[in-house]
Amino acid sequence: MSGKFTLENILGRNHEQVEHPRLQEKDSVGTTGTGEGWDEESANRSAADGFCVECEDQPAQVLCDTCADNYCEVCFAAQHRKGSRKKHVAKPLASGAKSKSVHNGAAGDAKKNGEEVRTFLRLSCGRSDNYFCAQHEDDVDMDDSDGELDRIAAETSKAPVSTQLLGAQPTIGSKVGEWFIERSKFIPLRLTYSERKFLRLLDAALQVSEYTDKIDTLGSGLSKPKRIVHQIRELCAILSGLVLAADYKQGQELFTDRDFRSNAEFYQTIFELGRRHKIMNPDKMRTTYGKLIYLLQDSQSPDVRDMLSFSCVKPIISVYNVLEDHNALDILRDDLIMVATQEIYSDGRSKREVQRDIKNKERAIETLSSKYQRSDLSQEQVRQCIYSIGDNHAFLRTNRDPCEKMIMYLKEHFHPTQSKDNKTSLAIRSGKHGARLSHDHAKQYAYVLQSLTLWREILHDMFRLWSLAEQDLLAENVPYRLRDTGQGLNRVQAAPKTFRMMHTILHRAQQSVGSWVGSSAIHMGDHNVPNALMFIDKYSQIYRILLPICNTLSQIPSLADKPALRSYIEDDFGSIDNCMREILCDFFQHGFDGSGADNFFDAGSCIDGRLTSAWNWCAQLEKKRYFPVFLLTGFVGFDGDW
């Protein structure tokens, strides 16, 4: 039978027997699509009582009277965002009550037929259950037919910059409550001086390792588990030699018997150091972290673990773990922790004010470290925990704050619903200057604001996402497929925990801005974003896009101090403000126009496509007429130091 289907074929009882090339695609472990181990039987299995009928792993919170199903808050919002479902009436479930789906009469038959259609489409698309919901129910209606664009844009322009997932960060002098307790669970502990010595050895060993070249290949002679074990032992041997060369006495104590199993704790520790350092410093280990995480991913395979005789993975040491083990969590509830971990800015402040804040911070650190030290927890260890939280604040300033600055520029230079002329209009048209979307000014304004807000929310909770991504990557008995995604061979693996957290972040971002323009599809475990590592790498690069733009915009006014440069700007752009507005207008238009991919489905207005468009704009910066202005402000590139 051909690949075409009629409604009768789809809704018929025997539609499972319809032949289609996409249904015949099986991976090496007998799964379909993305290799998530999904099958029709599990898809049709009803959710347990008390849980959401869609995701099946979160407690049900609302009952949809029309669908006669119970949903968690996130899934209900995703399923009822557009179309006829937007008019469905829901009511909250009683706290602690068990959820029971109601099926009766025509409603039950309609739901049954609907589930059959969804089951068939999920199979034919080779997607996971959650991915289908986002892709096919949010991508169908890409245009706003309700005539509410003006209202949406007005609401989004007045909306707060962001809603923080763990609550608003307390200010100095206020009660900190549980904010630092929750935050510290995902903040890795800063490396000590002695640990950094081993980190350099690990990085050196990974630099010369050819692990991914030897493992991620097709048609090799030896079986894959044997190749993996051989490469892991080879890397451990290199590490042993480097440790012996760096510290002969310690190397002799560790490796006299040349038994990898007896030194399992050492290897686990040194691998954990690399993972912890990378989370705290995303711009480091850019070529070696991938090798490390793939090596650890393979080591979790039961066959490899049996042959290796030990595990290479141990949990990341977080600030919360250290303080909890020593019964010192009260330090995170102490109001002085805000002063001890604050970031001190010098912009627009006198030297006396800066010096005063530095002294207050040092005094707070010493007070807390002496107050909460224990017999088994030294003052230096307490300081290390405090410094680690401060490192998290520095990460947020570098990565998250550029999103806030761009939102500020958007609201300052552009009106949410109307434009005075073409120079202040954000409207884009498909096919013009490479754009893939067609938005009027109000819709594009809302689209850009929503995208920047979402990026800010992701970066605000990046450490939590990174923790979940590693849990997905290093989970036992979760296979991956080696697949050519168009960018070489990649490991395609499901990431359910990261995917779920992304849906939660997206839901909160949608609540923050009031509505949503474009698709809310999240690519995870497909050829666009093959696995959780690629997802983390993709979103950890946002600051590489926005920070150089913010730096350039902030330095343009200072160019006017030099007469020659001021004359150049006034002759070409009219004024300093016009120059800044032209840069912003072009970025907000063509950094968010759905371009940058080979086809419509790989870019467009989906969650990941927005970032793809921004990278595409960066690649074309040298062709812009305002590129000399970037060079005059010290710009050297998006992928280096600036």
N, C-alpha and C positions, 0 to 999 in steps of 0.2 A: 504494500500500500504506500502511496506517496506521503509526503510530509504535510499534506493539507488535511484539516479536520473540520467536520461540521459540528454544529451544536449537539446534534443527536449522538454523534460519536463520543463527544466529551461527556455528556450527561448520561449516556447509556451505562447499563450495569456492567458490561464487558469492556469498558473503555481501557482497562488495564492491559488488554491484549493488543491494543493498537500498536503497530510497529512504527517506530520513529527513530532516526539515527541518534538523537540526543539521549534517548532512553537506553541505547545499547552501550553507551560509554561507561566503562567500569575501570576503576583504578586497581592497583595491585592488591588491595586488601578487600576488594569486593564492594566498594561503595560507589555512589554516583556523585557526579558534579564535583564539588570541592573536596571530596575525600573526608567528609565530616562523620562518616559512619551512619548517615541518615537513611532510613528505609521507610516504605509506605506504612508498614505495621506500626512503627513508632510514631509516625505522623498522625495516624488516626486514633492513637491511644488517647483516651480522655485524661484531662488533668486530674490530679489527686484533689480530694475535697479540701477546700480552703485555699487553693492556689489559683493563680491566673490561668485562664483557658488558653491564652496565647503563648506566653513564655514558659509556663508550667513550673517555674522555679521561684516565683515571688508570691507572697500572700495576696489574695484577691481583696480589693478595696472598694470597687464600685460594681453595681449590677446594671447592665444595659437592658432596659425593658424591651426594646425592639429586637435586639439580637438574642435576648434571653440567655446571656452569658455573663460570667463574672470576670473582671479584668483587674490587673493592678493599674495604678494611676498612669504609668508610663505607656503601657500597651494600649490602654483605652484612648489616650490622646493621639497616639500614632495611628490607630485604626479609624478614628472618628474625626479626622482633621479636615477632610474635604468631601465633596460630593454629597450623595444622599445620606450617608452615615453621619454627616455633620449635624443633622437635625434629630438624631437619636436622643432619647431622654434617658439619663442615668441617675441612679440614686446610690448614696453611700451604703455600704454593708455595715451591719452591726458589728462592733468590735468583738473579735474572737469567734464570730459565728462561722460555721462551716459553709462554704459556697456549694450550691447545687444548681446545675444547669437545668433550666426548665424547657422541656420539649413537648409541645402539644399542637395538634391540628396542622394547619397549613404552615405555620411558622416553623415547626419542626421539619417538615418536608423541604421547605425552602432552604433552611440551614443545611440540611443533609446534601441537597444538590449543590449548594455553594461550596461546601467542604470538598465534594468530589471534584469540582472545577479547580479549586485551589490545590488539591493534592496532585491532580494531573499536571497543572502548570508548574508546580514546584519540581516535579520529576523531569518534565521536559526542558526546564531551564537549567537543571543541574545545580540548583541553589539550595541553601539551607532554609529552614522554616522561617526564621526571623528575617533572613535576607529577602525572601519573597514578599513578606509583608511590607517592608520598606520600599523595595524596588517597584513592585507592580501596583501597589495601592496608593503610593505617593507620587509616582512618576506619571500616572495616567493623566492627571489634570495638572498640567504645568502652567496654565494661564488662569488668571483671576477673572471669573465671569460674574462675580457678585457685585461688581462696581464699588468695591470697598477700598480701593488703593489709597485714596486720599486719607481715609480714616486710619488705615494701617500705618501709612507713613507718618501721620501725625502722632499716633500712639508710640511708634518706635522712636521718634525723635525725642519724646518726653520720657521714655523709659530710662531707668537707671543703667549705668554703664554695664553692670553685671550683677548677677546674683551668685554669690559664692556658695559652692556646694557644701562646704562645712560651716556655713554661717559667716557673718561679717567678722573680719579680723579685728580684735579688740584694739583700742587706741591706748596710748600711754596714760595712765591714771585711772583707767576703767578696770572692771572686774574681768579677768581672763576666762573664768569658767572652765569649760571642758574643751575649748578650741584647740589649745596646744596638745592636750591628751590625744585627740583624734588625729591631729596633724602629724604628731611624732611617730605614729604607727607606720608611716610610709617615708619617713626621713632617714636615709642611711647615715650611719655614724661616720664622721670624718676620719680619714686614715691618719695614723700616727706616723712619726718619722721612720721608725723601724719597718712599718708596714709598707711605706712607700719604696723602700729598698727592694722588697720582694715584688712590688708592682712593676718596677722597672725591669726586673728579670722576666716576669711573665710577658710583658709587652715585647721584650726582645725575642723571647721564644716564639711568640705568635707571629712576629714579623717574618721570621724565616720559615715558618710552618707553611706547608702546602695542603692543609687539611681539606679545604673545600674543593681544591683542584683535583684531589685524589678521590674524594667521596662522592661529590655531586657530579658524577659522570654516568654516561649510559654505555652499556656493553663492555664492562671491565671483566677480566678473567675470574678473580677471586670473588667469593660471596661478599655481600656488603657488610655483614657483621664482622667478618674476619678483617676486612679492610679498615673498618672503624677501629677495632681493637688495636690493630697494628699502628695506626696513626696516633691514637691516644697514648699508647705506650711510648711511641717515639717522642711525642711532645713532653711527656713526663721525664723521659731520659734526658732531653735537652735541658729541662728545668733543673734536674738533679745536677747536671754538669755545671750549669751557671751558678747554682747555689754553692757548689763545691769550690768554684773559682772565686766567688765573692767572699766566702767565709769558709776556709778550709776546715776549721775545727767543727763548726756546725754541720757542714756537709758530711764529714766523716761520721758524726753521730747519727745522722739521718739515714745514710745510704751505705752503711758498711755491709749489710746483707743483700743489697740490690733487690729487695723485694718490694714491689709496688704496693702490694696489699697492706703491708705493715706500716706504710707511710701514707695511708689513705687520708688521714686527718690533715696532713700537711698539704696534700694536693687540693683537698676540698677548701681549705683555708685560703690558699693562694688564688684559686679560681674565684672564690667569693670576693676577694680584694679587688679583682678586676671588674667584676659586676658592680660592686658598690661604688668604685671610683667613676665608672662610666655614667651611672645614674646621677651622681652629683655634678659631673662635668660632661654634658652631652657632646661638647665640641672636641673631646679627647678620644683616643682609641678609635678613630673613625674607620680605619681599615682592619683593625684586629678584633674589635668587639664582636663582629659578625662571625668570625672564625670561632671565637670562644663560645658564643651562645649556641652555635650549631654543633660544636663538639659536645657540649653538655646535653644538648637535646638528643643526640645520638646515644650518649652514654646512659640515658634513661630507658632505653629499650631493654626488655628482659633478656633477650639473647646476648646482647652486648654486655650487660651487667654480669651475667653468669660467666661469660668468658673472661671478663676483666677481673672478677672476684671482689670488686669494691665499687662504691658509688662516688661520682665526682661532684655531686651537688649537695650543698648545704644551704639553709635559709639565709637571706640577707640580714645582717646585724643592723637593727634600727635603733634610734634613740629610745623608743618606747621599750624595746627588749632589754636594753642595758639598765634603765631605771627601774623597770618592773622586777628584774631579777634581784635587785638590791633594795627593793622596797623604798624607792625614792621618787615615786611618781608625784608626790606632793609639790616638788619643785616646779612642775608644769602648771600647777594651780596657783602658785605664788604670783601675786600681781607684779612683783619686781622683774619677772621673766620678760615682760614687754620691754623694759629699759635695757636689760642685759642682751637682748637679741635684736634691738632696733638697728635699722640702717641709718647711717649719718650722712646727710647730703651737704655739700658745700655750695651748691648753686644758689646765688642770690642771698647768701648769708655772710655775716662778718666772721673774721677769724676767731674772735672771742666766743661767739655763739657755738662755733664748731668745736673749739677746744673744751668748752663747758660740757657739751654733749658727750664728747669722748671720755672725759673724766667721770661723768655720771655713769656711763656704760661700764667702764672699768671697775668702778666702785660696786656696781650692782653685781657684776660677775664674781668679784671676790666675796661679796656678802653671801651670795647663793652657794658658791662652792664650799665655803666654810660651814655654812648652816646645814647643808644636806650631805656632807661627807659621812661615810660609814667606815667601819673597820675593814670591810672588804671593798669599799668604793672610795678611792682617793680623790683629793681635790682636783687633780689633773684630769681624772676621768669625768668628773662633773663639768669641768670647763669644756672638755671635748664635746659633751652633749650639748652644751649651750652654744658653742661655736658651730655645731652641725645645724642647729635651728637657724642661726644667723646665716649660714650658707644657703639654706632654703630661701630666706628672704632675698638674698642676693640673686639667686636663680630667678625668682619671681620678678625682680626689678629688671633684669636683663631680658627675660623672655616674655613676660606677661605685659609689662608696662608699655612697650611699644604699641600694643593693640589699643590700650587706653588713649595713647597720644593720637593715634590715627582716628579713633572715634571722635576725639576732641576736635581735630582738624576738620573732619567731615561736618560736624554740627556747627562749627564756627564759620566755615566758608561757603556752605551750601544750604539752601532752604529745603525742608523735607518734602514739599508738595509742588513747588513751582520754581521755574528758573527765569531770570531776567532776559538772558540771551543765550546764544550758543556756547559762549565761553563759560557759563555757569550751569549748563545743562549736562546732566549725567546720562541722558538717553542714549541707548545703543540699538543698532539694527543688525539682524543676522545677515552675514555676508559682507558687511561694511567694516573695513579695517580689521578683518579677521575675526570679527565677533561671531559667536554661535547662538547667542540669545537675542531676543527683541524685547527691550524694556523701555517704557517711557521714564521720564525723570523721577517721578515719585516711586515707581516700582524699583528702579535701580538704586535709589537712595536707601530704600528699605532693605533691599537685597545685600548691599554693601554693609550696612549697619549690622544686620543679622549675622553675616559671615564673620565680621570682626568680633562681635560679641561671642559667637561660638568659639572662635580661636582663643579668645581670652579665657573662657571657661575651661577649655581643654588644657591650656598651659597652667592655669591656676591649680589644677588637680593632676598635673603631669606625673608626679611621683607615685600617686595611687595607680594611675593608668600603667605606669612602667612596672609596678609590682604585679599587677594583674596580667600584663603581657608576658612577663617571665613565668608566671604560674601556668599560663596557657602553653608557652613554648616548651617548658620543662615538665609538663604533665606526663605521667607514666601511661603507657598503652594508648597514646593518642598519635596515630600514624600521620604521615604527611606524604604528599605525592610530589615527585620531581617532574616539573612541567615547564615547557617553553612558553613563557608569558609574553613574548615579544621583546623582552629585554634580557634574553638569556634564560638559562635553566634556573628556576626558583622553587623553593619548597612551599607548596601550597598546603596550608594546614588551618583548620578551624581555630577560632579564638573566642570561645563563648563568653568567658568572663570579661574580656576587654570589650567585646561587642555589646554586652549588656550594660557595662558602665558608660559606653559611648551613647547608648540610647537614653540613659538617665541624664547625661550631660546635655544632650540635644533637647530633651524634654524641658529641662530647666531653662535653657537658652530661649526656647520657644515661649515659655511662660514669661520670661523677662521682657521680651520685645513685643509680646501681645499677639503676634501672628507670624506666619512664615511664607516667604516667597520662594518658589522653586521647589526642587525635590529635597526630600529628607532621607534619601537612600544612603546607607552607610556601607561602603565596600569593605569586606573583611573575609579573607579566605578565598579570594578569586584572583583572576589574572591582573586586576588593578592593584590590589593590596594583598599579596599572597599569604602573608602571615602577620602575627603580632609584631615581629621585629621590624618589618617594613612599615607598619603603621606608626610605630614609635619613631622611627627614623624620619618619616615624612613630616610629622607634626613637631618634632624637635628642631626643624629647620625654619620655622616661622620667623623667629627673631632674625635670621640671616636675610630675610626679605625686608622686614619692616624697620629694623634698627638702622640700616644705612639710609633709608628714606627719611626717617625721623631726624637723624643726625644732619643730613643735608638741609632739610627744611629749617631746622633750628639755627643753622649757620648762615643762611642766605641773608638775613638782615645785617650781619656783620660785614658782608661784602661791600655794602654801601659806604663803609667808612673809607674805602679807597676810591678816589675820583674816577680812575680809569675803569674799574669794575662797575661802579655805579652807572657810568655812562653806557657801558655795554648792556647792562640789564635794562636800562630805560629805553635804549634804542631798539632792542629786540623784543622786549615784553611790555614796555610801557611804564612799569613800576615794580617795586619789590613784591607788593601784594599780588599783582598780576602774574608774576613769575611763579610764586608759590601756588597760586590757584591753578595755573596751567598744569603744573606737575601733579597736583592732587587730582584734578579733573581727569587727566589721562590715566592715572593709576586706578581711580575709582571706576572708570569706564572699562578699560581694557585689561586691568588686573582681575576683573570679575565679569568677564564676558563669555565664559564657557569654552574658551579656546584652549589649545595646548595638547590635544589628543588626536589620534589618527581617525577616530570615528565619534559619532554622537554619544554613544553609550559610555565611553571612557572619560568623558569630561562633562559638558553641560552644566547643570545647576545642582548636581548631587553634592553631598558633603565633601567628598574628596576632590571633586572636579573644581571646586572653588580654589583650592590650593594649587591645583595643576595650572589654572589660568594665571594665578599670580606668578608662578615660576616662569610661565611663558612670557609674561610681560618683562620680567627681569632679563630674559635672554635677548630681548629686542631693545633694551635701553640704549645701546650705542647708536641706534638709528634715530633716536629722538632729537629734536632740535635743541632741547634744553640739556642734553648730555654734558656740554662744557660746564654748566653750572654745577653739576655733580662733581666733576673733576676739580673745580675751583675750591670746593669745600672739603677736599681731601678724600673723596671716594676712590677706592681701589678695587672694588668688586664685591659681589654678594657671597662669595665663598672663601673669604679670607679675613684678615684683620683690617679694621678700618679706624 
